[in-house]
Amino acid sequence: MQQTHRILVINPGSTSTKIGVFDEEDCIFEKTIRHTSEEVAGYSRIIDQFEFRKHVILNELDEEGINISKLSAVCGRGGLLRPIEGGTYEVNDAMLEDLKAGYNGEHASNLGGIIANEIAQGLNIPAFIVDPVVVDELQEIARVSGVPEIPRKSIFHALNQKAVARRAANDLKQSYKASRLIVTHMGGGITVGAHKNGRVVDVNNGLHGDGPFSPERAGTVPAGDLVSLCFSGQYYRDEIMKKLVGKGGLVAYLESNDAVEIENRIEQGDRKAALIYDAMAYQIAKEIGSMSAVLEGKVDAIVLTGGLAYGKEFVKQISERVKWIADILVYPGENELEALNEGTLRVLHQEELPKQYPNFTE
């Protein structure tokens, strides 16, 4: 009889920590722990919140009556590490060093692997991360940008993209490693990836690089005009970055990143809201079209996911423009806890070997 694995998954965000406990694929407990601005204000760096967040997680599990001694593994959200290929990674010393140093930047997700490791060590069980945002499987031709000093980078919603790609492949009754899919994650940021034989060979940099504009990000903008804006003397560097990430996209045009609110405005006859919302769908469709060229037109399916995929009219706007390429599969939401659990189960079930984060100093 196969052992039932109980897994704790941890997904830290800037003002919350999402946790879940799974018995195999069944979620038996899920909680979003909110952190007030006062609670986090006392820490000069995100990494300094580690003990505080670990304590809060263990308290929640204790109050729920969950015996952590029955856990088989702990899995945390992967942080801003060095570029690595996709997969499930054992937390090791080299990874912890980069997470604590904030090698690729300060972000709450850096806490995921650190907290997972601390809890797991006390129980003598393994700790993992799965498909962090720095997953880099780009083919070499995709890295060429046109400016040698600025190669294209792979920063995208790897966790959700990889999870729904596997789900889509399963629904198509084929393996992920034999599939050719275009996966579009549509949330606060939007990334469109070309998945070829289990690897994301091209994807737009959804953080502050290129691609469609989104509820909070500007996406690709006219480069020459951006340079002129930067040197106009009107803005500091941080103000320009805010225009690209955080205050770009829907927020810049409509002063809202709330898709439901904007859809209500459109229903009430707001023509500007209709134009901008349609433009976002238009740009997503264009990016899907470009990824179909990457896959040479041989596309098994187009996959739409993320929070915006709940909007039926929005999905319809995109689908009308790209349905000629391939069938469209829609999996709304982000399902990050489930994705972390699934990645851990693949290792515990010995379907995959756990990967090792390299020691880049050797």
Secondary structure, DSSP 8 states (H G I E B T S, - for coil): -----EEEEEEE-SSEEEEEEEETTEEEEEEEEE--HHHHHT-SSGGGGHHHHHHHHHHHHHHTT--GGG-SEEEEE--S-S-B-SSEEE--HHHHHHHHHTTT---TTHHHHHHHHHHHHHHT--EEEES-TTB----GGGG--SSTTS-----S-HHHHHHHHHHHHHHTTS-GGG-EEEEEEESSSEEEEEEETTEEEEE--TTTTSSS--SSB--S--HHHHHHHHTSSS--HHHHHHHHBTSSTHHHHHS---HHHHHHHHHTT-HHHHHHHHHHHHHHHHHHHHHHHHTTT--SEEEEEEGGGG-HHHHHHHHHHHTTTS-EEEEEB--HHHHHHHHHHHHHTTSS--EE---TT-
